[in-house]
Amino acid sequence: MAAGLNDTISAFIDYLKKERGFSEHTTAAYQRDLGQFEKFVQKDGNSDIHSSMNKQHIRAFLFQLSRDGIKPRSIARKLAALKSFCRYCLKQGLLNANPTKVLATPKPEKTLPVFLTKKQARDLLPEADLPGHLRDRLIVEFFYGSGIRLSELYALTISAVDTRSETVRVLGKGRKERIVPLTHVAIVMMKQYLHDNGRSGDAEEPLFITTKGSRLSKRQIQRVVERELSTVSRQKKRSPHVLRHSFATHLMDGGADIRAVKELLGHSSLTSTQIYTHVSREHLIKTYRQAHPRAGGSAEDG
C-alpha cells in the first residue's frame, strides 16, 4: 500500500525539526507550502505519494500559483519545499525518482533590502544616554550592532553575552552556533538594564523580559523595533531585518571584507551576502549622481 501524502508530510516536518534542527518559523513555512500542494492534488482524488508526486501535478500547481498572481519569490519558496520533500521521500524509499529534479526555479524579482542611512542609524542610537526605554534601546543596539536575527535575539540568555570580550554567542539557522561582537555601548547598556532589574549577570534566564519577568515574545520584540524605527524612518518596512540589513550594508560601505560579513551574519553561502555588494554599489552610484557636478547635468561654472 502506497504511503499517504498527509502522513508523509507530517513525518517530513518532524524530521526537519528533530534531525535537521530547523526553527519553528521555517518548519511552519514548509508545512504551509506542502499543505497547499496537498489540497491542490486532493481535488483530483490524489492522496498517496505515488499518485501525487509527479511532474505533471507539480507543474500544474506552480502554473496555478502563477495564474493566481503569486509572486515569483513565493513560488520559488514553495518549489524549494517540494524539492526538499521529494529528496526526503527518495531517501526513505517512497519514490523511485525525483519529479522536481528537472523543474527550474522561477527567477525572483530583484529587490534590494531596506536599510537605514548612517544618519538615521545615528539618530536612532544617539551616543548620549537618554533616560527611559532602556530595554527597548538595548534591543535596537543589539540588532544594529551585531546583525543578529529576530529568532537569535529572542533566544538569548544573560550568560550568552561575554562582557569581557564584548561578544554574544548566538544559535543560528540549523542550530549553528557563532560568536558575534557587540558594541561597547551595548555592553554598558546591558549592565545598566540588568542592574535596574536586580538581575544576575551570569544567569541562564532570558536576557530580554517583560515587566512581569517572562521572556519577551518575538511579536513584542518586533513591535519594539517598529516603534523605534518610526522615529527615524518613514519606510513601510520597519522590522528587525531592516537593522540587520543596515548592519551589513554599513559594514560593506566601510570597506569590510565580504567573507567577514558572511561569517558575522551566519550565512551558509556567500551568495546570500552578495546582495550587500549590490546595495553598496547602488548607494555609491546614487551618491555619485548627487554629488558630482557633471553627473546630474546641473553643473555650474566656478
PLY file of the C-alpha trace (Angstrom):
ply
format ascii 1.0
element vertex 302
property float x
property float y
property float z
element edge 301
property int vertex1
property int vertex2
end_header
0.00 0.00 0.00
1.36 3.40 -1.01
2.26 5.86 1.74
-0.27 8.61 2.41
0.74 12.14 1.43
-0.57 13.74 4.64
1.26 11.29 6.93
4.47 11.60 4.94
4.38 15.41 5.14
3.94 15.15 8.92
6.90 12.76 9.15
8.99 15.11 6.99
8.20 18.12 9.20
9.11 16.04 12.26
12.41 15.10 10.56
13.22 18.77 9.86
12.60 19.70 13.50
14.33 16.81 15.26
17.11 15.73 12.91
17.86 18.87 10.91
17.28 21.34 13.74
15.11 23.70 11.65
13.41 26.54 13.51
9.67 26.63 14.22
9.29 29.51 11.76
10.96 27.56 8.92
9.13 24.28 9.57
5.80 26.15 9.77
6.53 27.66 6.33
7.34 24.20 4.91
4.14 22.81 6.41
2.02 25.60 4.91
3.55 25.24 1.44
3.29 21.43 1.37
-0.22 21.60 2.83
-1.23 23.92 -0.01
0.11 21.43 -2.56
-1.70 18.58 -0.80
-5.04 20.43 -1.07
-4.35 21.10 -4.74
-3.77 17.43 -5.68
-6.59 16.17 -3.46
-9.09 17.94 -5.73
-8.43 15.17 -8.26
-8.60 12.45 -5.63
-4.86 12.00 -5.14
-3.90 11.23 -1.56
-0.84 8.99 -1.71
2.81 9.67 -2.62
2.92 7.91 -5.99
-0.26 9.46 -7.40
0.56 12.94 -6.08
4.28 13.47 -6.53
4.80 13.64 -10.27
5.98 16.34 -12.69
2.52 16.92 -14.14
0.89 17.69 -10.79
3.77 19.83 -9.57
3.89 21.83 -12.84
0.11 22.32 -12.71
0.39 23.51 -9.10
3.11 26.05 -9.97
1.12 27.22 -13.00
-1.96 27.76 -10.85
0.07 29.79 -8.35
1.31 31.99 -11.19
-2.24 32.45 -12.52
-3.36 33.46 -9.03
-0.83 36.29 -9.08
1.58 34.77 -6.54
4.99 36.47 -6.75
7.92 34.51 -8.26
9.81 34.68 -4.94
6.92 32.92 -3.14
6.55 30.35 -5.93
10.30 29.66 -5.72
9.97 29.09 -1.98
7.09 26.63 -2.46
9.05 24.76 -5.14
12.06 24.61 -2.79
9.81 23.00 -0.15
8.58 20.44 -2.70
12.14 19.69 -3.83
13.27 19.14 -0.27
10.24 16.93 0.40
10.91 14.83 -2.72
14.55 14.31 -1.71
13.30 13.09 1.66
10.80 10.71 0.01
13.56 9.39 -2.26
15.82 8.80 0.74
13.00 6.95 2.54
12.38 4.74 -0.49
8.90 6.19 -1.05
9.76 7.43 -4.56
11.86 5.81 -7.29
12.81 9.13 -8.93
12.75 12.81 -8.04
10.00 14.54 -10.08
11.31 18.02 -9.18
14.85 17.43 -10.45
14.20 18.90 -13.90
11.97 21.76 -12.72
13.63 25.18 -12.92
13.19 27.60 -10.05
11.40 30.83 -11.09
13.71 33.83 -11.04
12.57 36.20 -8.29
12.14 39.87 -8.98
15.26 41.78 -7.96
14.60 43.78 -4.83
17.27 45.40 -2.70
16.91 45.10 1.06
15.55 48.05 3.03
18.14 49.66 5.31
18.74 52.85 7.28
21.07 55.60 6.20
24.03 56.18 8.51
22.40 59.42 9.69
19.18 57.57 10.53
21.21 54.99 12.47
22.97 57.79 14.41
19.64 59.46 15.19
18.16 56.12 16.25
21.09 55.35 18.56
22.44 58.66 19.92
25.66 58.49 21.91
24.11 60.46 24.76
22.48 58.32 27.44
18.82 59.22 27.13
16.51 58.45 30.09
13.81 55.77 29.86
13.14 52.92 27.41
16.48 51.31 28.25
15.37 47.80 27.35
13.92 48.90 24.01
17.01 50.91 23.11
19.17 47.95 24.09
17.20 45.67 21.74
17.82 48.08 18.85
21.52 48.37 19.79
21.86 44.57 19.73
20.20 44.27 16.31
22.13 47.08 14.64
25.40 46.47 16.49
25.63 42.72 15.83
23.34 42.00 12.86
21.65 39.06 14.57
18.26 37.70 13.50
14.98 38.09 15.41
14.95 34.39 16.37
18.53 34.67 17.64
17.86 37.72 19.81
14.64 36.17 21.13
16.54 33.08 22.35
19.36 34.98 24.12
20.12 34.27 27.75
22.13 36.56 30.03
25.07 34.16 30.01
25.23 34.23 26.19
26.89 37.65 26.47
30.59 37.76 27.38
31.09 41.23 28.81
34.90 40.89 28.89
35.34 40.11 25.21
32.21 42.14 24.32
30.74 39.32 22.26
27.49 37.35 22.16
27.02 33.63 21.45
24.03 33.01 19.19
22.36 29.90 17.83
21.60 30.46 14.14
19.83 28.52 11.41
20.38 24.77 11.52
21.37 25.20 15.18
24.79 26.51 14.13
26.50 28.44 16.88
28.58 31.54 16.20
30.25 34.28 18.22
29.39 37.85 17.20
30.99 41.06 18.50
28.87 43.66 20.31
29.38 47.39 20.58
30.84 48.74 23.81
27.67 50.82 24.17
25.56 47.63 24.12
27.63 46.14 26.96
27.31 49.30 29.09
23.57 49.49 28.44
23.07 45.79 29.19
24.83 46.09 32.55
22.62 49.05 33.44
19.50 47.20 32.26
20.31 44.16 34.42
21.22 46.35 37.39
17.95 48.29 37.15
16.03 44.99 37.19
18.09 43.48 40.01
19.22 40.56 37.85
22.38 38.43 37.88
24.86 38.80 35.05
25.57 35.06 34.64
22.09 33.53 34.82
20.60 31.17 32.24
17.40 33.20 32.23
16.21 35.15 29.17
18.05 38.40 28.53
15.03 40.39 27.36
11.96 40.12 29.58
8.58 41.77 30.11
7.69 43.84 33.16
6.25 40.62 34.65
9.54 38.77 34.20
8.63 36.43 31.33
10.61 36.14 28.10
9.74 38.86 25.61
7.89 37.27 22.67
9.03 37.64 19.07
5.99 39.78 18.30
6.72 42.05 21.26
10.31 42.46 20.04
9.01 43.28 16.55
6.70 45.94 17.99
9.60 47.49 19.90
11.65 47.75 16.70
8.70 49.07 14.67
8.10 51.79 17.26
11.76 52.78 17.50
12.29 52.82 13.72
9.21 55.00 13.22
11.09 57.83 14.96
13.72 58.00 12.18
12.21 56.31 9.10
9.04 56.74 7.05
9.62 53.49 5.17
6.82 50.93 5.35
9.17 48.16 6.39
10.30 48.62 10.00
11.31 45.13 11.06
14.36 43.74 12.90
15.66 42.67 9.47
15.95 46.36 8.49
18.51 46.71 11.29
20.28 43.51 10.17
20.41 44.86 6.61
21.69 48.21 7.92
24.41 46.44 9.90
25.67 44.56 6.82
25.31 47.48 4.40
27.19 49.91 6.64
29.98 47.35 7.15
30.32 46.91 3.39
30.24 50.68 2.86
33.03 50.95 5.41
35.23 48.55 3.45
34.61 45.31 5.38
35.57 42.08 3.58
32.50 40.25 2.26
33.69 36.95 3.77
33.91 38.54 7.21
30.37 39.94 6.80
29.19 36.47 5.75
30.54 34.95 8.98
29.07 37.72 11.13
25.63 37.27 9.58
25.78 33.48 9.84
25.14 32.93 6.13
25.85 29.40 4.89
26.67 30.67 1.40
28.48 33.74 0.10
25.64 34.15 -2.43
23.31 35.37 0.35
25.83 38.02 1.40
26.49 39.29 -2.12
23.25 41.28 -2.09
25.02 43.80 0.13
27.67 44.30 -2.55
24.83 45.37 -4.87
23.36 47.62 -2.17
26.75 49.24 -1.62
27.22 49.72 -5.37
23.74 51.23 -5.76
24.45 53.58 -2.85
27.81 54.54 -4.35
26.26 55.33 -7.74
23.45 57.33 -6.11
26.00 59.35 -4.13
27.99 59.98 -7.31
24.88 61.15 -9.20
24.00 63.56 -6.40
27.48 64.87 -5.66
29.44 65.04 -8.91
28.98 68.39 -10.70
28.83 66.76 -14.16
26.77 63.69 -13.23
23.36 65.29 -13.00
23.60 67.77 -15.80
23.30 70.75 -13.44
26.94 71.79 -13.12
27.74 75.45 -12.69
30.90 77.19 -13.79
33.05 78.06 -10.83
0 1
1 2
2 3
3 4
4 5
5 6
6 7
7 8
8 9
9 10
10 11
11 12
12 13
13 14
14 15
15 16
16 17
17 18
18 19
19 20
20 21
21 22
22 23
23 24
24 25
25 26
26 27
27 28
28 29
29 30
30 31
31 32
32 33
33 34
34 35
35 36
36 37
37 38
38 39
39 40
40 41
41 42
42 43
43 44
44 45
45 46
46 47
47 48
48 49
49 50
50 51
51 52
52 53
53 54
54 55
55 56
56 57
57 58
58 59
59 60
60 61
61 62
62 63
63 64
64 65
65 66
66 67
67 68
68 69
69 70
70 71
71 72
72 73
73 74
74 75
75 76
76 77
77 78
78 79
79 80
80 81
81 82
82 83
83 84
84 85
85 86
86 87
87 88
88 89
89 90
90 91
91 92
92 93
93 94
94 95
95 96
96 97
97 98
98 99
99 100
100 101
101 102
102 103
103 104
104 105
105 106
106 107
107 108
108 109
109 110
110 111
111 112
112 113
113 114
114 115
115 116
116 117
117 118
118 119
119 120
120 121
121 122
122 123
123 124
124 125
125 126
126 127
127 128
128 129
129 130
130 131
131 132
132 133
133 134
134 135
135 136
136 137
137 138
138 139
139 140
140 141
141 142
142 143
143 144
144 145
145 146
146 147
147 148
148 149
149 150
150 151
151 152
152 153
153 154
154 155
155 156
156 157
157 158
158 159
159 160
160 161
161 162
162 163
163 164
164 165
165 166
166 167
167 168
168 169
169 170
170 171
171 172
172 173
173 174
174 175
175 176
176 177
177 178
178 179
179 180
180 181
181 182
182 183
183 184
184 185
185 186
186 187
187 188
188 189
189 190
190 191
191 192
192 193
193 194
194 195
195 196
196 197
197 198
198 199
199 200
200 201
201 202
202 203
203 204
204 205
205 206
206 207
207 208
208 209
209 210
210 211
211 212
212 213
213 214
214 215
215 216
216 217
217 218
218 219
219 220
220 221
221 222
222 223
223 224
224 225
225 226
226 227
227 228
228 229
229 230
230 231
231 232
232 233
233 234
234 235
235 236
236 237
237 238
238 239
239 240
240 241
241 242
242 243
243 244
244 245
245 246
246 247
247 248
248 249
249 250
250 251
251 252
252 253
253 254
254 255
255 256
256 257
257 258
258 259
259 260
260 261
261 262
262 263
263 264
264 265
265 266
266 267
267 268
268 269
269 270
270 271
271 272
272 273
273 274
274 275
275 276
276 277
277 278
278 279
279 280
280 281
281 282
282 283
283 284
284 285
285 286
286 287
287 288
288 289
289 290
290 291
291 292
292 293
293 294
294 295
295 296
296 297
297 298
298 299
299 300
300 301
